[in-house]
Amino acid sequence: MNEMMQVGSTDTVNIIVLWDHRGHVANVHQVLTGGLQDLTVDGLSGLEVNMGDPAILRSFVTYVSETFPANNFALTLWDHGDDFRGLVYDEHTPSGEFDLLTHPEVAAALSGFRIDVLYYSACVMQMIEISYEYAVSGLNIGYFVANEGYDPLSGLAFDTVLSRLVAQSDIGPLEFSKMIVDEYIGYYDHSAGRGQSQAVTLSVVDMEKVGELVQDFTTMTTAIMSDMSGYQGIVSKARGHANLPWSENGWEALIDLTTFVQIIHDESLKPNLVYRIDPSIVTSVVSSSEAVLDGLSETIVYHRNTHVMEEHGCYGIGIYFPASHGSYENNDHIYGSLYELMQFPHQGWIQFLHAYWGVH
C-alpha cells in the first residue's frame, strides 16, 4: 500500500483496493498520492469480512466496475496461494473459521465481467488446471499473469509498475501484462543491484488459447495410454526432468508442462531399440506432442526467469503430477480428493495418471 501511495490515482488511472488488514475490519480505498481515500461500500466497508467468500470478491468487482468505469480493467489478488486448491487465505473470518477462494469460486465471482488482465501475486498459480478452469467456465479474461513457482513475500513492486502505467495510461492489456513481468523479474534479479537473485519466474497466458491447448494435450495423453507399458520409461524420464527447484519444499507434485512434453517428444524420436513401442503409437505421439508444443508457445505469450532460474527448465506453466497413487490419495499436503473438483483432470489427465500408476 505504501508503494501504491507513492504513485496514486490520476485522471486516467484509478487504483482501488479492498484491504482486510489482519486484526482490523475491511475497507475499500481509492489510493491517492501520499494517502488513502476511504470509500463507503455496503457489505464491505468497516466490517470484518471473509475474503475467502466469492460473494465478497464479486461485490468488490461490481462496485469498482460501476463506480470507476474504464477502457481496460485489471484485477489483482494477492496473499497466499496453494496451486489448484486456491488462494487468498483468511484466518480471521466472521465465523472464526479459516477460508480461502477456490478456483471454481473465483470463476463464479467473476462471471459476467470483462477482466482484461488478471494478476495473481501468490505462489504456484500459473498451472494449466487453473487457467483451464477459468477458460471453460466462460470467464471473459484477456491475459492471466501468474507465478509457476514461489512468490516472495515482497510481491510485486507496485511503485514502479504503477509509475509506468500512469506515464503510459493508454497502454494495451498485453503490453501492461509484459510490464508486470519485466518489473517483477527486474526487482528480484541480481542485475538490479539488490544482491543475490531469487529463484522466481512469471508468465503471461493468453486465455483464448487455453482450450485448444488442452484439447491437443488430451490427444497426446490418449495416444500414450494406448501403449502405457511401452511408454512408462519415457513418461518417468519426462516427469523427472520436469521437476522444479521448489519441489524439495513441498510442491514435489508440480512439474513444468513444457519440459514434460518436450522430453516425451524428443525421446519418442529415438530409435525403437531404446524403447520397445509400437511404431504407429510413436508416430501419433510425436505429431500430437508437436501440436502441444506449438500450442504452449502460442498460449504462453511472455515469460521470464531471474538469472538463477535460467537452467531449471521453468518455461511458464505447470501441471500436477504426483509420483505415485499413494501420494495422490494419502499425502495430507497434496489433498488428492480436491483435485478432481477441478475440470482439467477430467479431460483425460486423471485417466492418464491412473494408467501410469498402474491403477485400474
C-alpha positions in Angstrom: 0.0 0.0 0.0 2.9 2.3 0.7 4.3 1.6 -2.7 0.9 2.4 -4.3 0.7 5.6 -2.4 4.0 6.8 -3.9 2.1 7.0 -7.2 -1.7 7.2 -6.5 -4.7 7.6 -8.8 -4.8 10.1 -11.6 -7.3 11.4 -14.1 -6.7 8.4 -16.3 -5.8 5.6 -13.8 -7.9 4.6 -10.8 -6.3 2.4 -8.1 -9.0 0.9 -5.9 -8.2 -1.6 -3.1 -10.2 -3.8 -0.8 -8.0 -4.4 2.2 -8.9 -6.7 5.0 -6.0 -5.9 7.4 -5.1 -8.6 9.9 -6.8 -7.8 13.1 -8.9 -5.0 11.7 -12.1 -4.5 9.7 -12.0 -4.4 5.9 -12.2 -1.1 4.0 -12.3 0.0 0.4 -9.8 2.7 -0.6 -9.0 4.8 -3.6 -5.3 5.1 -3.5 -4.1 8.7 -3.7 -0.6 10.1 -3.8 0.6 10.1 -0.2 -2.7 8.7 1.3 -5.9 6.8 1.0 -9.5 8.0 0.3 -11.9 5.7 2.2 -14.9 4.6 0.1 -18.2 3.6 1.6 -19.4 0.3 0.1 -22.3 -1.6 1.6 -21.2 -5.0 2.8 -17.5 -4.3 2.6 -16.5 -1.1 4.4 -16.0 -1.1 8.1 -16.8 -4.8 8.5 -15.0 -8.0 9.3 -15.4 -9.8 6.0 -14.4 -13.3 4.8 -12.0 -12.8 1.9 -12.4 -16.4 1.0 -16.1 -15.8 0.3 -16.7 -15.4 -3.5 -19.6 -13.0 -2.8 -17.1 -10.5 -1.3 -14.9 -10.6 -4.4 -18.0 -10.2 -6.6 -19.3 -7.3 -4.6 -15.9 -5.5 -4.9 -15.6 -6.1 -8.6 -19.2 -5.0 -9.1 -18.7 -1.8 -7.2 -15.4 -0.9 -9.0 -16.8 -1.6 -12.4 -19.9 0.5 -11.8 -18.2 3.4 -10.0 -15.0 3.6 -11.9 -15.7 2.5 -15.5 -12.6 2.1 -17.6 -11.5 1.1 -21.1 -9.2 -1.6 -19.5 -9.7 -3.3 -16.2 -7.0 -5.2 -14.3 -7.7 -7.2 -11.2 -5.0 -8.3 -8.7 -5.4 -10.7 -5.9 -2.5 -11.1 -3.5 -2.0 -13.2 -0.5 -1.0 -16.9 0.0 -1.6 -19.2 -3.0 -1.8 -23.0 -3.0 -1.9 -24.3 -6.5 -5.2 -25.9 -7.6 -6.7 -25.5 -4.1 -7.0 -21.8 -4.3 -5.6 -18.5 -2.9 -6.3 -15.6 -0.6 -6.2 -17.1 2.9 -8.3 -15.6 5.6 -7.6 -16.8 9.1 -9.9 -14.1 10.7 -13.4 -14.5 9.2 -16.6 -13.5 10.9 -17.2 -17.2 11.8 -13.7 -17.6 13.1 -13.0 -20.4 10.7 -10.2 -20.4 8.1 -11.3 -19.9 4.4 -9.8 -19.3 1.0 -11.0 -18.7 -2.5 -11.2 -21.9 -4.6 -10.8 -21.5 -8.3 -14.4 -22.6 -9.0 -15.4 -19.8 -6.6 -13.3 -17.3 -8.4 -14.9 -18.4 -11.7 -18.4 -17.8 -10.2 -17.4 -14.5 -8.6 -16.0 -13.1 -11.9 -18.8 -14.4 -14.2 -20.2 -11.7 -16.4 -17.3 -9.2 -16.0 -14.6 -8.3 -18.5 -11.2 -8.7 -16.9 -8.5 -7.5 -19.3 -5.6 -8.6 -17.0 -5.9 -10.9 -14.1 -2.8 -10.9 -12.0 -2.1 -13.2 -9.0 0.6 -12.2 -6.6 0.6 -15.7 -5.0 2.6 -18.9 -5.1 2.2 -21.6 -7.8 -0.8 -20.1 -9.6 0.3 -20.5 -13.2 -0.9 -24.0 -13.7 -2.8 -25.5 -16.7 -5.5 -26.6 -14.2 -6.2 -23.1 -13.1 -6.3 -21.3 -16.5 -8.4 -24.2 -17.9 -10.9 -23.8 -15.0 -11.4 -20.2 -15.9 -11.5 -20.8 -19.6 -14.2 -23.4 -19.6 -16.2 -21.5 -17.0 -16.7 -18.9 -19.7 -14.8 -16.1 -18.0 -14.0 -13.1 -20.1 -10.4 -12.8 -19.2 -7.8 -11.4 -21.7 -4.5 -12.3 -20.1 -3.6 -14.2 -16.9 -0.4 -13.2 -15.2 0.8 -15.6 -12.5 3.8 -17.4 -11.0 4.6 -21.0 -11.7 6.7 -21.1 -8.6 7.1 -19.3 -5.3 6.0 -15.7 -4.9 8.4 -13.9 -2.5 6.9 -12.0 0.4 7.7 -8.6 -1.1 5.4 -9.5 -4.0 5.2 -7.0 -7.0 7.0 -3.7 -6.9 3.8 -1.7 -7.2 5.5 1.7 -7.2 7.5 1.0 -10.4 4.6 -0.7 -12.2 2.1 2.0 -11.4 4.6 4.7 -12.2 5.0 3.3 -15.7 1.2 2.7 -16.0 0.4 6.3 -15.1 3.0 7.5 -17.6 1.5 5.3 -20.4 -2.1 5.1 -19.4 -3.2 4.2 -22.9 -1.1 1.0 -22.8 -2.9 -2.2 -24.0 -3.6 -5.2 -21.8 -0.8 -7.4 -23.3 1.8 -4.6 -23.0 0.7 -4.0 -19.4 1.0 -7.7 -18.6 4.5 -7.8 -20.0 5.3 -4.7 -18.0 4.3 -6.5 -14.8 6.6 -9.4 -15.7 9.5 -7.1 -16.5 9.2 -5.1 -13.3 8.8 -8.3 -11.2 11.8 -10.1 -12.6 13.9 -6.9 -12.5 13.1 -6.4 -8.8 14.3 -9.9 -7.9 17.2 -10.3 -10.3 20.7 -9.6 -9.1 21.3 -7.4 -12.2 19.1 -4.8 -10.5 21.7 -4.4 -7.8 19.8 -5.9 -4.9 22.3 -8.7 -4.1 21.8 -12.3 -4.9 19.0 -13.1 -7.3 15.9 -15.0 -6.0 14.5 -18.1 -7.8 11.4 -16.5 -9.3 9.5 -16.7 -12.6 6.5 -15.0 -14.0 4.5 -15.6 -17.2 1.5 -14.3 -19.3 -1.1 -16.7 -20.6 -3.4 -15.8 -23.5 -6.7 -17.1 -22.2 -8.2 -17.5 -25.6 -5.6 -20.2 -26.4 -6.1 -22.4 -23.4 -9.0 -24.5 -24.6 -7.3 -25.6 -27.8 -4.1 -26.3 -25.9 -5.8 -28.7 -23.6 -7.5 -30.5 -26.5 -4.1 -31.1 -28.1 -2.7 -32.3 -24.8 -5.6 -34.8 -24.3 -4.9 -36.1 -27.8 -1.2 -36.7 -26.8 -2.0 -38.4 -23.5 -4.7 -40.6 -25.1 -2.1 -41.8 -27.7 0.4 -42.6 -24.9 -2.2 -44.5 -22.9 -2.7 -46.9 -25.9 0.7 -48.3 -25.0 1.5 -47.1 -21.5 3.6 -50.2 -20.8 5.9 -49.2 -23.7 5.9 -45.5 -22.8 6.4 -46.0 -19.0 10.1 -45.2 -19.1 9.7 -42.1 -21.3 6.9 -40.7 -19.1 9.0 -41.3 -15.9 12.0 -39.6 -17.5 9.9 -36.7 -18.7 8.4 -36.3 -15.2 11.8 -36.4 -13.6 13.3 -33.8 -15.9 10.3 -31.5 -15.4 10.8 -31.3 -11.6 11.2 -27.7 -10.5 13.6 -26.2 -7.9 10.8 -25.7 -5.3 9.9 -29.4 -5.3 12.1 -30.0 -2.3 10.0 -27.6 -0.3 6.7 -29.5 -0.5 5.4 -29.0 -4.1 7.1 -32.1 -5.5 3.9 -33.0 -7.3 4.1 -29.9 -9.6 6.2 -30.1 -12.7 6.8 -27.9 -15.7 4.4 -28.7 -18.5 6.6 -27.6 -21.4 9.6 -29.6 -20.2 7.4 -32.7 -19.7 6.0 -32.5 -23.3 9.4 -31.7 -24.8 11.1 -34.7 -23.3 8.3 -37.0 -24.4 8.6 -35.6 -27.9 12.4 -35.9 -28.0 12.5 -39.4 -26.5 9.9 -40.6 -29.0 12.2 -39.8 -31.9 14.9 -42.1 -30.6 15.5 -45.5 -32.3 12.9 -48.1 -31.4 15.7 -50.3 -29.9 15.8 -47.9 -26.9 12.1 -48.1 -26.2 10.1 -51.1 -27.5 7.0 -49.2 -28.6 4.6 -49.9 -31.5 5.8 -47.5 -34.3 2.3 -46.5 -35.1 1.9 -45.2 -31.5 5.2 -43.3 -31.7 4.0 -41.5 -34.8 0.8 -40.3 -33.2 2.6 -39.3 -30.0 5.2 -37.3 -32.0 2.6 -35.4 -34.0 0.4 -34.7 -31.1 3.3 -33.6 -28.8 4.4 -31.2 -31.6 0.9 -29.7 -31.6 1.1 -29.3 -27.8 4.5 -27.6 -28.0 3.2 -25.2 -30.7 0.1 -24.6 -28.5 2.3 -23.8 -25.5 4.3 -21.3 -27.4 1.1 -19.6 -28.5 -0.5 -19.7 -25.1 2.4 -18.5 -23.0 2.9 -15.2 -24.8 5.5 -13.8 -22.4 7.7 -15.4 -19.8 10.8 -14.5 -17.9 13.0 -16.0 -15.1 15.6 -14.4 -12.9 19.2 -15.4 -13.8 19.4 -18.0 -11.0 16.4 -19.9 -12.7 17.9 -20.0 -16.2 18.9 -23.6 -16.1 16.0 -25.0 -14.1 13.7 -25.8 -17.0 10.9 -23.5 -15.9 9.0 -22.3 -19.0 5.9 -20.6 -17.7 3.1 -23.1 -16.8 3.0 -26.1 -14.5 0.9 -29.3 -14.2 0.0 -31.5 -11.2 1.7 -34.9 -11.5 2.1 -36.9 -8.2 4.8 -39.6 -8.3 2.5 -42.3 -7.1 -1.1 -43.2 -6.4 -0.3 -43.4 -2.7 0.9 -39.9 -2.7 -2.1 -38.7 -4.5 -4.5 -40.4 -2.1 -2.8 -40.2 1.2 -0.5 -37.2 1.4 -2.3 -34.5 3.5 -0.4 -31.8 1.7 -1.5 -33.0 -1.7 -5.2 -33.4 -1.0 -5.9 -35.6 -4.0 -9.6 -35.6 -3.4 -9.8 -31.9 -4.0 -8.0 -32.2 -7.4 -10.9 -33.9 -9.0 -13.2 -31.0 -8.2 -11.3 -29.1 -10.9 -12.4 -29.6 -14.6 -9.0 -30.2 -16.1 -8.4 -33.7 -14.6 -11.5 -34.9 -16.4 -10.1 -34.1 -19.8 -8.2 -37.4 -19.8 -5.5 -36.4 -17.4 -6.7 -38.4 -14.3 -7.1 -41.5 -16.5 -3.5 -40.9 -17.8 -2.3 -40.7 -14.2 -4.1 -43.9 -13.2 -2.6 -45.7 -16.2 0.9 -44.5 -15.3 0.4 -45.6 -11.7 -1.0 -48.9 -12.8 -4.3 -48.3 -11.1 -7.3 -49.9 -12.7 
